[in-house]
């Protein structure tokens, strides 16, 4: 009976994650649900896994659901993840986008699924290093969203452990853009002021405001089933400027033309809207 209850709980929680985020837990990764259940029960001082079903019927069931979803989200990230991709952004993509925005000198960038902020901060550092800043006459709107409120709280604080700060940053970048404190490394005010962090679900609503020149949505679509992936691609297509670029994770496969995107580079998962070109 206990095994039946456990399997029922796993099914309910997998459905909850899919409903809230669009993410699907494959059979070979169902162990993540067991770990999430254990973490939530441990936090509440409860030992038996079967009791998760009881918690989900209590008055504070909504809080339990939130905790389970948070525990299931994969917030693995680090600074300048896939360094060669950022090199291509800096040397090829950003210069072309800046040429497309020569008159307005205004760029909009969206980091979708930003986790605890390292990707958005990497973009901010890259913009500073490329001289695309207010002091050089540029207005840059850098928006970073994630479905996890816990991850966004961490990103907004901009405080990272010694282990986290050493993953992807050079010593020079650490010293120029972060301040060492007793409890970790704090991102500079300049960096944090360049980013607007928001809790947001890619599948729930279109992003407000004008279209984006560059969207990073890396290692997110791989957790979606085909239906959710199509919906996400439709949101991304609607949010991207005609001359803009979409960057996916290297392990996410390729987008077919039915999504409205075509490959924009042969050596990384960079896409453009079908029928649109970007000046060289």
C-alpha positions in Angstrom: 0.0 0.0 0.0 2.8 2.4 0.9 4.4 1.8 -2.5 1.1 2.5 -4.2 0.8 5.8 -2.3 4.3 6.7 -3.2 3.7 6.1 -6.9 0.5 8.2 -6.7 2.4 11.0 -5.0 5.1 10.9 -7.7 2.5 11.1 -10.4 0.7 14.0 -8.8 3.9 16.0 -8.3 5.1 15.3 -11.9 1.8 16.7 -13.1 2.1 19.7 -10.8 5.6 20.5 -12.2 4.3 20.2 -15.8 1.2 22.4 -15.0 3.3 25.1 -13.3 6.3 25.2 -15.6 5.7 23.0 -18.7 8.7 20.8 -17.7 8.4 17.0 -18.0 10.2 14.6 -15.8 11.2 11.5 -17.8 11.0 8.1 -16.3 14.7 7.8 -15.8 14.8 11.0 -13.8 11.8 10.3 -11.5 14.4 10.0 -8.7 14.4 13.8 -8.6 10.8 13.7 -7.4 11.8 11.4 -4.5 14.5 13.8 -3.5 12.2 16.7 -3.7 9.7 14.9 -1.5 12.4 14.0 1.0 13.6 17.7 1.1 10.1 19.1 1.8 9.3 16.5 4.4 12.7 17.0 6.1 12.1 20.7 6.3 8.8 20.0 8.1 10.2 17.4 10.4 8.3 14.5 8.8 10.1 11.2 8.0 7.7 9.0 5.9 7.3 9.7 2.2 3.7 8.7 2.2 2.8 11.7 4.3 3.4 14.0 1.4 -0.2 13.2 0.2 -1.5 14.2 3.6 0.3 17.5 3.4 -1.2 18.1 0.0 -4.7 18.0 1.5 -4.0 20.4 4.4 -4.9 24.1 4.4 -1.4 25.1 3.5 -1.2 22.7 0.6 -0.4 25.7 -1.8 2.8 26.3 0.2 3.7 22.6 0.0 3.1 22.7 -3.8 5.4 25.7 -4.1 8.1 24.0 -2.1 7.9 20.9 -4.2 8.1 22.8 -7.5 11.1 24.8 -6.2 12.9 21.7 -5.1 12.4 20.1 -8.6 13.7 23.0 -10.6 17.2 22.6 -12.0 19.1 25.8 -11.1 22.5 24.6 -12.3 24.4 27.5 -13.8 27.7 29.3 -13.8 29.4 32.4 -15.1 30.1 32.5 -18.9 28.7 29.0 -19.3 30.0 27.7 -22.6 32.7 30.4 -22.9 32.9 30.0 -26.7 29.3 31.0 -27.1 30.0 34.3 -25.2 33.0 34.8 -27.4 30.8 34.6 -30.5 28.3 36.9 -28.9 31.0 39.5 -28.2 32.8 39.3 -31.5 30.1 38.7 -34.0 26.5 38.9 -32.7 26.6 42.1 -30.5 28.6 44.2 -33.1 26.0 43.3 -35.8 23.1 44.1 -33.4 24.7 47.4 -32.5 25.0 48.2 -36.2 21.3 47.5 -36.6 20.6 49.8 -33.7 23.0 52.6 -34.7 20.3 55.3 -34.8 18.5 54.5 -31.6 21.5 53.2 -29.7 19.1 51.1 -27.7 19.4 47.4 -27.1 16.9 45.0 -25.4 18.2 41.6 -24.1 16.3 38.9 -22.4 17.8 36.1 -20.3 15.0 33.5 -20.1 15.4 30.9 -17.4 18.2 32.9 -15.8 18.4 30.8 -12.6 20.4 32.4 -9.9 21.7 35.2 -12.1 25.1 34.2 -13.4 24.1 34.3 -17.1 22.6 37.8 -16.8 25.7 39.0 -14.9 27.9 37.5 -17.6 26.0 39.4 -20.2 26.4 42.7 -18.1 30.1 42.1 -17.8 30.4 41.4 -21.5 28.5 44.6 -22.4 30.8 46.6 -20.1 33.9 45.0 -21.7 32.5 45.8 -25.2 31.8 49.4 -24.2 28.1 49.1 -24.8 27.2 51.2 -21.8 25.4 54.5 -20.9 28.7 56.3 -20.7 29.2 55.5 -24.4 25.7 56.7 -25.3 24.0 53.3 -25.2 20.7 52.4 -23.4 20.6 48.7 -22.7 17.6 47.0 -21.1 18.7 43.6 -19.8 15.7 41.6 -18.4 16.3 38.3 -16.7 13.4 35.9 -15.8 13.0 32.6 -14.1 10.0 30.6 -12.9 11.7 30.0 -9.5 11.1 32.8 -7.0 13.9 31.4 -4.9 16.4 31.6 -7.7 15.3 35.2 -8.5 15.8 36.2 -4.9 19.4 34.9 -5.0 19.9 36.7 -8.3 18.7 40.0 -7.0 21.0 39.8 -4.0 24.0 39.1 -6.3 26.0 37.4 -3.5 27.9 34.3 -4.5 30.1 31.8 -2.6 33.8 31.3 -3.3 33.0 28.1 -5.2 30.3 29.9 -7.3 32.4 33.0 -8.1 35.3 30.9 -9.4 33.2 29.0 -11.9 33.7 30.8 -15.2 35.1 34.2 -14.1 38.7 35.2 -14.6 40.5 36.7 -11.6 40.5 40.1 -13.3 36.7 39.9 -13.8 36.2 38.8 -10.1 38.2 41.8 -8.8 36.8 44.3 -11.2 33.1 43.5 -10.8 32.7 41.9 -7.4 33.6 42.8 -3.8 34.8 40.2 -1.4 32.9 40.1 1.9 32.8 37.8 4.9 29.8 35.9 3.5 30.9 35.7 -0.1 31.4 37.8 -3.2 29.0 40.7 -3.9 28.2 41.8 -7.4 28.9 45.5 -7.9 26.2 48.1 -7.9 27.0 48.8 -11.6 26.3 45.2 -12.6 23.1 44.8 -10.6 21.8 48.2 -11.8 22.0 46.9 -15.4 19.7 44.0 -14.8 15.9 43.8 -14.1 15.1 40.4 -12.5 11.5 39.2 -12.6 9.7 35.9 -11.7 8.2 34.8 -15.0 7.0 31.7 -16.8 7.9 31.4 -20.5 4.6 29.6 -21.2 2.2 31.9 -19.3 2.2 35.2 -21.0 4.0 37.2 -23.7 6.9 39.5 -22.5 5.7 43.1 -22.2 7.4 45.9 -24.0 9.1 46.2 -27.4 10.8 43.2 -29.0 14.2 42.0 -27.9 17.4 42.2 -30.0 18.8 39.2 -28.3 17.2 36.4 -26.3 19.1 33.7 -24.4 16.9 30.7 -23.6 19.5 28.0 -22.9 18.9 24.5 -21.6 15.2 25.2 -20.9 13.4 23.8 -23.9 15.0 20.4 -23.4 12.8 19.9 -20.4 9.6 20.5 -22.4 7.4 18.1 -24.3 6.6 18.9 -27.9 3.4 20.8 -27.1 5.2 23.0 -24.5 8.1 23.5 -26.8 5.9 24.7 -29.6 4.2 27.1 -27.2 7.6 28.4 -25.9 8.9 28.9 -29.4 5.8 30.9 -30.3 6.4 33.2 -27.3 10.1 33.6 -28.2 9.2 34.3 -31.8 6.7 37.0 -30.8 9.3 38.5 -28.4 12.2 38.7 -30.9 12.8 41.7 -33.1 12.9 41.0 -36.9 16.7 41.5 -36.9 17.2 39.8 -33.5 18.9 36.6 -32.5 17.8 33.7 -30.3 20.4 31.6 -28.5 19.6 28.1 -27.2 21.7 25.6 -25.3 24.1 23.5 -27.3 22.4 20.2 -26.2 18.9 21.2 -27.1 18.9 19.9 -30.7 17.7 22.0 -33.6 14.5 23.9 -34.2 12.6 23.0 -37.3 11.3 25.7 -39.7 7.7 25.2 -38.3 8.8 27.1 -35.2 9.4 30.2 -37.4 13.2 30.0 -36.7 16.1 29.1 -38.9 19.8 28.6 -37.9 21.8 31.7 -38.0 25.2 30.1 -37.3 26.8 26.8 -38.1 28.8 26.4 -34.9 26.4 27.3 -32.1 22.6 27.1 -31.4 21.9 30.6 -32.7 18.7 31.3 -34.5 16.9 34.1 -36.4 13.3 34.5 -37.6 12.7 32.8 -40.9 13.0 35.3 -43.8 14.9 37.8 -41.7 18.6 38.7 -42.1 21.0 40.7 -40.0 23.5 43.1 -41.6 27.1 41.8 -41.6 
